[in-house]
Amino acid sequence: MIILAAYLVFMDRLDIYRIGEAGALATIIGMVVGIIYLAMTYPKRARQGTGVPNDTEIPWKYYIMTCLSLGMIASLNHMILLFMQMVDVFTLVPSLIQAGLPKTIAMETKGVFDRGQPLIQLGVVLGSSFALALVPNVVRTTFLSQPTEQAHSIREALLFAGYLATGATVGLVFMMEETNMLLFTNSDGTRSLQILALTLVFTSLTITAAVMLQSLGFVKQVAYFIGIAVIIKIVLNKLLVPIWTINGSALATSGSITVLYWLTFHFLQKKLPHIQFFRHVRWRVLLGANGVMALYIVSMRYLWLSFLPTSRWAMLVYVGIVVPTGACIYVMLLLRYGVFSKKQIQALPLSRFILWLEQRIRKQVGEK
């Protein structure tokens, strides 16, 4: 529906100011369709293979109240960047005008800055969602009885999120100019978007750690941390945007997310001292893999773009080739040095193929 609305705008059959309404309507219809599908399939699949008797009563009232109360607070994790964007909605344009920009230019500059949000959100999903699949059973009762085992599971998830998000961050920073030109026909605001991309790794780690804390019962603390981060974003926007315009807003977002990351990690390590996250990071492999990937992107930019026109079609081919190949190089280097455990790999799409690929790579290295 969103693509259809964009097409109708392009064909002058829909007012461009209706695109927001179309997006909201598409979201609502998508959720309704999802609920209908769940309602149709749930009775058939709910108890398959679980061994639960058919006459077992499900406490629906408890589940619904939990979703409406704790669920609302828990959802704050995945809205961190949206809160930062909300602050920009209210403060960025006035601060740009204060910096001396005319009102129309300030609004256009705000639109340029908003380009980075979908890209960052996509990277955050990549970095955190797969990691969260590793620890679906982290609950407070198990935490109290088996703290060391729980610390290991949480550390595995955090490491996984960190490795994926770091690669996505480095790739996005080095590919931002070409991606900007591909999606928006020009490279305006590339520097600020690169600064904004640095929040990707901290946001992914923060979301992963915050979900762990909430599952362990520390819900209010996480909400307080997010509130502190939003206040810091407001203050930094007021201070930095009049000086550095949208670069200042990008620095404000990066700074507030970094503070949120520190608060969340500090609290998590205080409650689970056995995690020792930084001691278990394979720093040499991580830096080496990111360095090789960055070198590959820079080399491809020189070899490819030196001989091809910088049209959107050329950018489409370039980005369509360099992004997946660069990601493959990064992941293969991590597999080569055994960074990922079998459990971590199983959380990825195409896990069977990746496990097979890892065995082949390790076998070839062993033969040499």
Beta strands, then each sheet from edge to edge (+ up, - down):
end
